[in-house]
Amino acid sequence: MTFKKPVNRILIADDHAVVRRGLRQIITEGLLNVVVEEATNGLEAEEMARKNFFDIIVLDISLPGKNGLDVLKQLIESDIHAKILILSIYPEDQYGIRVIKAGASGFLNKDSAPNELVDAINTLLNGRKYVTPKIAEYLVNHISSGNKQPHETLSDREFQVMQLLSNGKTVAEIADELILSATTVNTYRSRILTKLNIRNHAELTRYVIDAGIFSS
C-alpha cells in the first residue's frame, strides 16, 4: 500500500501582485504537494487565516489596512495552527528579533535567495523555527553583552512609527497607514525622540542611518 504525501497549504500575504506571483512560483517549483493562496492586505490575511486551515503563512510587515506585525500578534493570540514566516524588506537584525519575540516562527529578508525561502518553509514544516545566521549571531551577542541600543527600548508600535518617519512619511500618512489618529502618532513621535535622546526629524533620520536600520 502506498501513502500519498499530505498537501501543505500556504498563504502568501503581500500587497504587491508581482511579489505574490514571484513567491508563488518559488514555492510551487521548490516544494511538492503545496496549495498556495493569496491575501492582498492585512485584514484579508487575518480573515483568511481565521477561517481556513494553513500550514504556513508567509507574511509581509508593510501591509495596507492592518500591518503584518499587528496581524502576527492577533493570529498568535488566536492560537491558529499555522506557522508564520515574516518576509520583509526591513533589516533582519532589527525586525527579525522583534517578530521572533512576538511569536513568528521565522524571519527572512526579501533580498534573500529563492532557495532560502524554500529552506525556511521546509524548516517550519518540520516543526522548527527558522533563524538566519545573522539573527542567531545578534541574539548571542545581545545576550552576552546585556546592553541595549536606544532604539531597542522602543515598543513595537514606536519602532514602526520610527521606520515610517525615517522613510519620509508624514504624521497624517502614518496615521492612515496604521489606522491611528494623528494625535496618537504625534504622541509616539514624542516618545521616540525622548527615548533616543534626539530633538527633531533630521536627527531621527541620521540616527536610523547610523544604526543601520534605515530602509527605503
N, C-alpha and C positions, 0 to 999 in steps of 0.2 A: 504494500500500500504506500502510495506517495502522498506527502502532505504539501499543500500549497502554502507558500510563504504569505503571511498576512499582509494586507495592504496598509501602508503608513499614510495617514492623512496629514497634509502640511498646509498651513495657512500663511500666505505672504501678505504683510500689511505695509504698503508703501504708497505714497500719493503720486508717484511718477510712473506712468504707464510703461515707459521704456525700461525703467529699472525692474518693474514687476515681470516684464517679458524676459529680460535677461536672467533674472533669478529663477524663473520657472524653467527656462531652458537648461541652466546649470544643474538644477535639482533633478529634472526628469532624465537628463543624459547621464548624470553621475550616480543615481540611485535606482534600484529596481523596485517595482511594486509600490509606487507612490501615486497618490492623487493630490493635486495641488489646487487650492482655491485662493482667491484674492480678495483683499479689502483695500479700499482707496483712502480711508481716513480712520482716525482713532475710534470714533463712535461705532462705525461699521465693524471694525475689527473686534471690539469688545462684545458687540451684539452677536456676531458670528461665533465667537469663542464660547459664549454662554449657551447658545442654542444648539451647537453642533460639536461632535467629538473630533478633536485634532490631537495628533501625537506631538507635533511640533508647530510652534508659531514663530515665524521669522518677522520680527517687529522693528520698524524704524522708530527712532526717537522723535524726529521732526514730522509730526502728522497734523494735518488740519482737523479742526473740530475738537480733538482731545489728543494731547501729545502722548507719545509712546510710553514715557515714564509713568504718567498717570494711569494709562491703560494697564501697564505691567502691575502696578500696585493693586488696582481693582481686581484683576484676574487672580493674583496671588491670594488676596483676601477671600475671593470666591472659591478657592481651593479647587481650581479646574485641573483636569488630568494633564493637559499639555505642558510640555517643557518649552520655555520661552527663550529664544535666541535673539538678542538685540543686535541689529546690524545698522551701523550709523557712520556718518562722516566724522563724528566727534572723536577726539583722541582717546584711545583705549585706556591709557594710564590715568584718565580722569573719570570719564563716564563709565568706563569698564568696571572700576571698583564700585561706583555707586549702584549700578544696576545689579551686580552680583549681590551686594548687600541687601538690595531691595527684593531679591528673590529670583532674579533671572538665572537660567541655567548656563548661560554663556554670553559672550560679547565678541563681536567681530567688526573690525573697521571695513568700510566699503571699498577701501583700496586693496583689500586682501585678494589673493589669487583665487580663482574659481574652485580649485581643489581644496582650499582651506574651508570654504563653505560646506562642501560635501563632507570633509572630515569632521567639521563641527557638528553637523546634523547627525552623522553616524555615531559620534561620541554621545550625544544626547539620547539617541535611540537605544544605546547600550546602557543607559541609566547613569551616566557620569556627567559631570559638569565640564564645560569646555572653557579652559583658561589658557590664553596665549602665553608664551614665554615672557612677553613684556609685562603682562598683568601679574604673572607669578613673581617676577623679579621685583616689581613695585611692591607687592604685598610683603615679600620677605624684607625688603629694605625699610618699609614703613613700620613693620612690627619690631624690627631690630633697633631702629632709631628711636621710636616712640615720639618723634616730633611731627607736628602737622604744619603744613604751609597755611597761610591765612585763608586761601580760597577753600581749603578742606574743612574749614569750620562753617562754611555756608550750608544751609539746608538745601535739599534737592531743588525746591522752588526758587530759592535765591540763586542757586547755581545756574538754573535755566534762564532766569532774568538777566544775569550777568552775561551769559553767552549771547543772548539776543541783543542786549545793549551794545556789546562789543562788535556785533555784526552790523551795527548801524540802524537797528530798529528803533522807532520812536516809542514813547510810552503808550500812545494810542494803538500802535500796531501790535505791541506786545500784549496789551490788554485784550485786543481782539483775538490774537492767536491762542492765548492761554485761557480765554473766557474768564477774564477778571476785570474789575473796574480799574480805571486809570488811577484812582486814589490808592488802591491796593498795590498796583505796580510801583507807584512812587514810594510807598512805604517800604517795599522790598528794595528799591534802589537806595534808599537812605540807609537801610541796614547793611547793604553790601558795601557802601562807601565807608561806613563805620568799621565794619569787621576787617576790611582790607586796609584801613587807615589811609584812605586816599580822599581827594577833595572834589574831583569832577570827572566828567566823561573822558576827557583826554587822558587823565592818569589811569582811568579804568582800562582803556584800550591798551595803553603801554604795559599795564600790569599783566593782562592776559597774554600779550605777545611775549613778554619776558618769561612768563611762567610756562610757555609752550602749550597753552590751552586755547589759542586763537584758532578759529575755523571760519571759513567763508561759507 
